[in-house]
Amino acid sequence: MKTQSILIQYFKVAARCFANLLSVRAGLYVKQTDLPKQ
């Protein structure tokens, strides 16, 4: 039981980190595409 709760905790943290990474990546991509072409 204890290992399962630890796994769930780890999964939540990993999911949050992954979502954070994705949002940062998307933000950078949008910034790049928003820049006027030179």
TIMI-2910 file (N, C-alpha, C, CB; in pm, 1 decimal, decimal comma, always signed):
<rs>
+----------+----------+----------+----------+----------+----------+----------+----------+----------+----------+----------+----------+------+
!      n_x !      n_y !      n_z !     ca_x !     ca_y !     ca_z !      c_x !      c_y !      c_z !     cb_x !     cb_y !     cb_z ! resn !
+----------+----------+----------+----------+----------+----------+----------+----------+----------+----------+----------+----------+------+
!    +83,3 !   -120,1 !     +0,0 !     +0,0 !     +0,0 !     +0,0 !    +87,1 !   +125,6 !     +0,0 !    -94,4 !     +0,3 !   +121,8 !  Met !
!   +192,4 !   +122,5 !    +80,8 !   +277,1 !   +241,1 !    +93,0 !   +346,6 !   +271,9 !    -40,5 !   +382,2 !   +221,1 !   +205,1 !  Lys !
!   +397,3 !   +166,3 !   -105,2 !   +467,2 !   +188,7 !   -232,1 !   +372,5 !   +248,2 !   -335,9 !   +527,5 !    +57,0 !   -284,7 !  Thr !
!   +246,2 !   +205,8 !   -333,4 !   +149,9 !   +257,8 !   -430,6 !   +129,5 !   +408,1 !   -411,3 !    +15,3 !   +183,7 !   -418,2 !  Gln !
!   +114,9 !   +450,3 !   -286,3 !    +94,1 !   +593,5 !   -259,8 !   +217,8 !   +672,8 !   -301,2 !    +62,4 !   +617,9 !   -109,6 !  Ser !
!   +336,0 !   +614,5 !   -280,0 !   +460,1 !   +681,6 !   -320,4 !   +463,0 !   +695,3 !   -472,5 !   +585,2 !   +602,8 !   -269,9 !  Ile !
!   +421,4 !   +590,0 !   -540,9 !   +418,2 !   +593,6 !   -687,2 !   +321,7 !   +701,4 !   -735,9 !   +377,7 !   +455,9 !   -744,0 !  Leu !
!   +206,0 !   +708,5 !   -671,9 !   +106,5 !   +809,4 !   -710,9 !   +163,0 !   +949,5 !   -689,6 !    -25,0 !   +791,4 !   -630,0 !  Ile !
!   +229,7 !   +968,8 !   -576,9 !   +290,5 !  +1098,8 !   -546,5 !   +393,1 !  +1134,4 !   -654,2 !   +357,4 !  +1097,0 !   -405,8 !  Gln !
!   +478,4 !  +1036,9 !   -686,5 !   +582,7 !  +1058,4 !   -786,5 !   +520,6 !  +1090,6 !   -921,9 !   +673,7 !   +934,7 !   -797,5 !  Tyr !
!   +413,2 !  +1018,0 !   -955,4 !   +347,1 !  +1039,5 !  -1083,9 !   +289,5 !  +1180,9 !  -1091,8 !   +235,8 !   +935,0 !  -1105,4 !  Phe !
!   +230,5 !  +1227,0 !   -980,8 !   +173,4 !  +1362,2 !   -978,0 !   +282,3 !  +1466,0 !  -1002,6 !   +103,0 !  +1389,4 !   -842,8 !  Lys !
!   +396,2 !  +1450,1 !   -935,1 !   +507,4 !  +1544,6 !   -950,7 !   +559,0 !  +1540,9 !  -1094,0 !   +622,0 !  +1512,2 !   -851,3 !  Val !
!   +575,0 !  +1419,6 !  -1148,1 !   +625,9 !  +1404,6 !  -1284,3 !   +529,4 !  +1469,3 !  -1384,1 !   +646,8 !  +1255,0 !  -1318,5 !  Ala !
!   +400,4 !  +1447,9 !  -1363,6 !   +300,2 !  +1504,5 !  -1454,3 !   +305,0 !  +1657,1 !  -1449,3 !   +158,3 !  +1453,9 !  -1417,8 !  Ala !
!   +320,3 !  +1711,5 !  -1328,2 !   +325,8 !  +1857,3 !  -1313,5 !   +448,6 !  +1912,3 !  -1385,7 !   +328,6 !  +1897,6 !  -1163,5 !  Arg !
!   +562,7 !  +1845,8 !  -1367,5 !   +686,7 !  +1890,1 !  -1432,7 !   +670,0 !  +1884,5 !  -1584,1 !   +807,4 !  +1802,7 !  -1388,0 !  Cys !
!   +608,0 !  +1775,2 !  -1632,1 !   +589,0 !  +1758,0 !  -1776,0 !   +499,1 !  +1868,8 !  -1831,7 !   +528,2 !  +1619,2 !  -1806,3 !  Phe !
!   +391,8 !  +1899,8 !  -1760,2 !   +299,5 !  +2004,8 !  -1804,5 !   +372,0 !  +2139,4 !  -1806,4 !   +174,4 !  +2011,4 !  -1711,9 !  Ala !
!   +453,8 !  +2162,5 !  -1702,9 !   +529,6 !  +2287,3 !  -1693,9 !   +622,9 !  +2299,5 !  -1814,1 !   +610,2 !  +2293,5 !  -1561,3 !  Asn !
!   +693,1 !  +2190,7 !  -1844,5 !   +786,5 !  +2188,7 !  -1956,4 !   +712,5 !  +2217,6 !  -2086,8 !   +859,3 !  +2052,7 !  -1964,3 !  Leu !
!   +596,8 !  +2153,8 !  -2102,9 !   +519,0 !  +2172,9 !  -2225,6 !   +475,8 !  +2318,6 !  -2240,6 !   +395,6 !  +2080,9 !  -2225,9 !  Leu !
!   +427,9 !  +2378,5 !  -2132,2 !   +381,0 !  +2517,2 !  -2139,2 !   +496,7 !  +2611,3 !  -2171,3 !   +313,9 !  +2558,7 !  -2006,6 !  Ser !
!   +612,5 !  +2585,4 !  -2111,3 !   +730,7 !  +2668,7 !  -2138,3 !   +770,3 !  +2653,5 !  -2284,3 !   +849,7 !  +2629,9 !  -2044,9 !  Val !
!   +769,0 !  +2529,4 !  -2332,8 !   +805,0 !  +2501,6 !  -2471,2 !   +708,9 !  +2574,4 !  -2565,7 !   +803,3 !  +2349,2 !  -2498,5 !  Arg !
!   +579,1 !  +2565,5 !  -2533,8 !   +477,8 !  +2630,4 !  -2617,9 !   +498,2 !  +2781,7 !  -2616,3 !   +334,5 !  +2594,6 !  -2569,5 !  Ala !
!   +528,6 !  +2836,6 !  -2498,5 !   +550,9 !  +2980,1 !  -2487,2 !   +667,9 !  +3024,6 !  -2573,0 !   +574,9 !  +3018,7 !  -2342,3 !  Gly !
!   +777,1 !  +2946,4 !  -2567,8 !   +894,1 !  +2980,2 !  -2648,3 !   +860,1 !  +2973,1 !  -2796,6 !  +1011,5 !  +2886,1 !  -2615,7 !  Leu !
!   +784,2 !  +2869,9 !  -2834,2 !   +747,2 !  +2852,4 !  -2974,5 !   +661,8 !  +2969,7 !  -3022,4 !   +671,5 !  +2719,5 !  -2994,2 !  Tyr !
!   +566,9 !  +3010,1 !  -2938,3 !   +479,9 !  +3122,4 !  -2974,8 !   +562,4 !  +3249,8 !  -2987,2 !   +366,9 !  +3141,3 !  -2870,3 !  Val !
!   +657,1 !  +3269,2 !  -2893,8 !   +742,2 !  +3388,6 !  -2899,3 !   +822,6 !  +3389,5 !  -3029,0 !   +837,3 !  +3394,1 !  -2777,0 !  Lys !
!   +874,9 !  +3272,6 !  -3065,5 !   +955,1 !  +3263,6 !  -3188,0 !   +870,6 !  +3297,8 !  -3309,9 !  +1015,5 !  +3122,7 !  -3203,3 !  Gln !
!   +748,3 !  +3242,5 !  -3316,3 !   +664,0 !  +3265,3 !  -3433,2 !   +607,2 !  +3406,8 !  -3432,7 !   +550,6 !  +3163,0 !  -3437,9 !  Thr !
!   +595,5 !  +3467,5 !  -3313,4 !   +541,7 !  +3603,1 !  -3303,8 !   +642,5 !  +3707,3 !  -3352,3 !   +500,7 !  +3633,4 !  -3159,8 !  Asp !
!   +771,3 !  +3672,5 !  -3344,9 !   +873,9 !  +3767,8 !  -3388,4 !   +856,1 !  +3799,8 !  -3536,4 !  +1015,8 !  +3711,7 !  -3362,1 !  Leu !
!   +867,2 !  +3927,1 !  -3572,4 !   +853,8 !  +3964,6 !  -3713,5 !   +969,1 !  +3907,5 !  -3795,3 !   +848,7 !  +4118,0 !  -3728,8 !  Pro !
!   +936,4 !  +3861,0 !  -3913,6 !  +1040,7 !  +3803,3 !  -3999,6 !  +1132,3 !  +3914,6 !  -4050,3 !   +977,6 !  +3725,4 !  -4119,5 !  Lys !
!  +1261,6 !  +3888,0 !  -4043,7 !  +1356,9 !  +3990,5 !  -4087,1 !  +1416,0 !  +3955,1 !  -4222,1 !  +1468,6 !  +4007,8 !  -3983,9 !  Gln !
+----------+----------+----------+----------+----------+----------+----------+----------+----------+----------+----------+----------+------+
</rs>
